[in-house]
Amino acid sequence: MKRPKALSLLPVANIETIPSKIFPINEPIANLGAIYFIYVQDKLITIEGWLASFNQGQVEQFKLLIGGQEITDFDLTLGLPSPDVKEIYPYLDHAATARFRIQVSLQEDPEQLHNCLIILTPLFQGKEGQVLVTILNPSLPIPSEEYINYVGGGGEWFFKHFAFEFLGYFIQRVGLKPTDSVLDVGCGVGRMAYGLTSYLKPPGRYEGFDAVQFLIEWPKQEITSRFPYFNFYRVDLHNLMYNPSGIIKPINLVFPYADESFDFVFLTSVFTHLQPPEVRNYLSEIYRVLKPGGRCLCTFFLINKESEKLISEGKSSQALIYELEEYFTKDLNVPEEAIGYRESLLLEWITNYEFSIVDISYGFLVWPHGIY
């Protein structure tokens, strides 16, 4: 009998609404927030940010990890004014007082803590919320604005925020371990790899592949040179948007890795650009390269009653209004720009490939631009 392989969905609905249901293994309280400022002076670290929940009241405390060590002795100030958060997220609990400040005195010199991961776990009446993750004294540079714009834009702050937000998902929801072997399908310029460099350690390893040659060159030069257990590979994959001259069709793609090579496979904003036969091929390949008991996390645009209603009301940033065979799109000329799937059909495909679905997190893609 085959050992099960698990799949988590983060169905990025691009809809400005409260997440409706969450069925994860580790079910954190739903919240939004960001660490937007870290200041080091002498041996004092100051961490500032904001955090607010969906219908769970105000955060009461944080668990703090710095470099893998739990810190219990720190000064915490909660309830700082945040009119900007209230303006953007009026539906969050205590949004007007969502800012916080943490100050930590360390024995060692904080300047020596390079690539030091900071993980904040909010507590609501003793229950854990979604973690906030960032890094102290990063040694990695940030890609140029041209590269960042190619993979979604938002500038340096957004690049880092996105990388560490997903690292938080990987650690908290998927249970990623530093020694796991990881595959990033559609790795782009290495945005997810940027966050993972502060977490994965040998014998853990990272492999990523993408269709765009010039994007791959940056992480090869800047990441692999510093972290040789991070590797990037270019596949000449045909895509109307990103690589129209590519030779390999996605429906025929064989991932360039052996069977049962990885503990964890993830795809961010890949299935949102693939048509149905291509999705099914990718699901088959993900299953092939996962080890027994391996896990996968991926994002989709899901079509269900809630998202259909919001699309019809013009409240979705993805107007997936054209229904074609087995999928929806917002552009009939270039369907790959944004593709959505009926939830029931997608779940049928996933279970047909013998995955066990362990986590479906309905949400939206509204990022805290301008909240610093």
N, C-alpha and C positions, 0 to 999 in steps of 0.2 A: 504493500500500500504506500502511495506517495505521501510524504510528510507535507503538511499544508504550507502554503506561501501566502503571506498576508498582504493586503493592499489597503492603504488609507487614501481617502479622497479629500482634497481641499477644493471643493467646487467653487472656484472664484467666479461669483456671479456678476461682479461689477455693478452691484445694485446697492443703492444707499438705503439699507434697511437693517434691522437687527437680525443676527443669525437666528434661525428658527429652531434648529435641532442640532445636537451634537451627540454622537455615539462613539466616543473614543475609548481606548483601553484605559488611559490615564485621563480622566475627565476633569480638566481645569475649568474653573469659573471663567465665563466669557468676559473678557475685558479688552480695552484698547489702551495704548500708551506708548511712550518712547523715552529712552534716555537721551537727552539732547545736549548734556554738558558734563564733562569730567575735567576737574581742575586739580592739579597737583602742586602743593606748596610745602616745602620742607618734607615732613613725613605725614602730611595730612592730605587725604584724598576726599574731594567733594564731588558727589554725584547728584545731579539734578535731572528731573524729568517730570512726566505727568502720567497718571493712570486713573482710569475710571471704568466701572463695571456696567453691565447690563442687568439692572434690577437686582443687584446683590449688595447694595449699600456702598459705603466708602471703605477703601482699603484700610485695614487696621494695623498691619505690620508687614515686614518683608523678611524673607530669608535671603542672606547674602553670601554668595560664593565668590572669592577672588582667587584666581589661579588654582581652582579645585579645592581650596580650603574654606571651610565654613567660618564666617566671621560673625560672632554674636555680640561683640562689644562695639557698638556704633551709635552715633546720635542721629535720630530720625525726626524730621519735622514734616508733618502732614497738614493738609488743608490749606496750602498756600493759594492765593488768588490766581485764577486762570480764566479770565474773561474770553480769551481767544479760543480755548477749548470749548467753552460753553457756546460760543457763536457757531462753531463748526459742528459740534456734536451735542445739540441741545437735549437729545434723548438719553444721554448717559447719566447714571446716578452721580450726583455731586460734581457735575462737570465744571461748575464755576469755582470749585476749590480742589481741583484735581492735581495740582502741582505738589511735588515733594522734594526734600533735600536730605541727603545722607552724608555724614562726615565720619571718616574712619582714620584713626591714628595707627600707623604701622610701625613695627620695630625696624624693619629693613627699609632701605631707601627705595621709595616707589619708582624712582627713575630707572632702577635696575629691573623692573618688572616689565620686560618687553613682551609683546604679544600675549599679554595676560588677560584671560577671559573673565569677564564679570557677569554673573548671572543673578538677577533679582527675581525672586518668586513672591508675588503678592499674596497676602493671606486675608481672606474674608470670613470672619467667624471661624477661624481655624482651617478653612478649606483653601486649597491652593488655586490661584488664578494662573492665567497664561504668563509665562516668564518673559522678562525683558532681558536682552542680552546685548553686550557691547564688548569692546576691547580697549585695554589700556596700553598706551605706547606701542602702536602697531609699527612694524618694520616694513610692511608691504606698502608700496605706493598705490595710488588710485589711478585707474585708466583715464585717458584723456576724455575731455567732454565729448569729442566725436564718438568714441567708443560707447560711452555711457548713454548718449542719445540713441545709439543704434539698438541698444537693448532695453529701452524704455524711458530713458531720460530721467530728469529730476535732480541731476547734479550729484556732487560727492556725498552729501548728507543722505540722500535717498538711496544711493548705491550701497552705502554701509548699512543703513537701516534695513533695507530689504534683505541683505545678506545675513544679518544677525537675527532678524525676525524668523527667517526660515531655519536658521541653526537652532533657534529655540523650539520650533516645531519638531525638528529632527530629534533633539534630545528629550523633550518632555513627552511628546505624543508617540513617537516611534520607538523610543528607547535606544537611540544610537549610542554606541560605545566608542571610545577613542581608538580601539584596536580593530574596528570593523572595516571591511572592504566596501567601498562606496562607488557607485556608477552614477554619473550625472549625464543624462540623455538630453542633448541640446544645450551644452554648457556655455555657449556664447563666449563672452570675454572673461569668464571665470568669476561671475558675481557670487554664486553659491560657494565656489572654491575659496574665495576670499575669506569668508567666515569660517569655513571648515579648517583652514590652515592653523587656526588657534585652538583646535579641538582634537583632530586626528593625530595619532602618534604611531610610529612603526611598532608592531607589524601592520597596523592599520594603513590603508592606502586609498587613494582617490584616482579614478579614471573618468575622463570626460571627453565627449566627442561632439562635433558640430560640423555644419556644412559650410560655414563661412571662413575662408582661409585667413583673411586679415585679422579676424577676431581671435582666432586660435593663436596667432603669433604672440600677442601680448602676454597671455598667461604662461606660454612656454618660456618666454624670456624672463618674466618677472616673478612667477610663482615657482615653476619647476627648478629654476636656478637656486632658489632658497630652500625649497622643500622637494627634494628629489623623489619622494614617494607620491607626488602629485604629477600625473601625466595627462597630456591633452593630445587628441588625435583628430585629424580632419577626415571626414567622409564626404566624398563628392556627391552629395545628395541633392536631387532635383527639388526645388521649391520655387514657385512663381514669385514669391516675395523676396526671398533671401539668396537664392542661388539658382536662377532660371536656366543657367547653362549646365547644371549638374547632370551627371550621367545616370546615377543610381536612382531608381524610382522608390519612394518610401514603401510602396507595397511589396517591393522585393528586397528591402534592406535586411541584411543579416548583421546584427551587432558584432563588431570585430573583437569578440571575447569568447572564451571557452564556456562550455556548459557549467553551471553551478559555480560561478566565479565570485559572486558578490553576496554580502550580507544585506545590503540595502541598495535599492535603485530609486532614483527620484527624477521627476520630470516637472519643470515649472514652465507654464505657458508653451507647451509643446502640443498637447492634444487639442488645444484651442486653435490650432492651425492645420490639423490633419483631417482628411476625409475618412469615412467609415472603413473602407477596406484597409487603409493605412493604420488606423487605430487598432484594428483587430490584429494586424501583423505585429505591431509594436507590443501589444499585450502578450502575444505568443513568444516574442523574443525576450521580453522582461521575465516571463516565467522560466524560459530556458536558462538564462544567465544567473538567476537567483539560486542561492544555496537552499537546501531543504530548511524550512523554517524562516527563510528570508522575508524581508519586508519591502514594500514599495509605497511611495507617496507621490501623488500626481494631482495636478489641477485641471479642472474642466469648467466650461460654461455649461451649466445644467438648465434644462428647460423642464419646469414643473408648474404647478398651478400658481405658486407665489411669483415666480419669475415671469411667467406669461402675463400676469396681471400688471406687474410693474413695468414691463416692456410696453404694454398697451397704453399705460398712463404716461409714458415718456419719462419714467423715473430711472431708467437703466442707461448707463454709459455705453452699453453694447446693444444697439437696436437690432436684435436678431429677428428680423421680421419676415424674412423669406424662407419658406419651408420647402426644402428639396427632399430627395429620397434619403431618408434616415437621418437628416441633419438640418440645421437652421444656419443661416448666414445673414450678414448685413450688407453684403456686396455681391451681386450676382456675377459681376465681371471678374472679381478676384475673391472667390469664396473663402480662400485660405486666410484672408485678413482676420476673420473672426468666425469660428465655427462652434456651434452649441449642439448638444444632444439631449434628447428626451431622457430623463433620469431612469425611467423603467427599462428602456432599451439598453442603455449603457450598463446598468447593473446586470442585465441578462448576459451581455457579452463578457463581462468580467467573471461572472460565476462559471460561464462556459469554459473559461480557461483555467478553472480549478483554483482560482484565488479565493481566499476567505476575506470578506470585507469586514474590517475591524473598526473602522473610523470613518464617518462621513460628517464633515464639518461644513455646514452651510454658512456662507458669509458674503462678504463684499470686498471690493477693492477701493477703499477710500483711505488714502494715506495722509498723514498729518503734515502736509506741506505748510510752511509758515508758522508751525507751532514749535518754537525753539526755546 
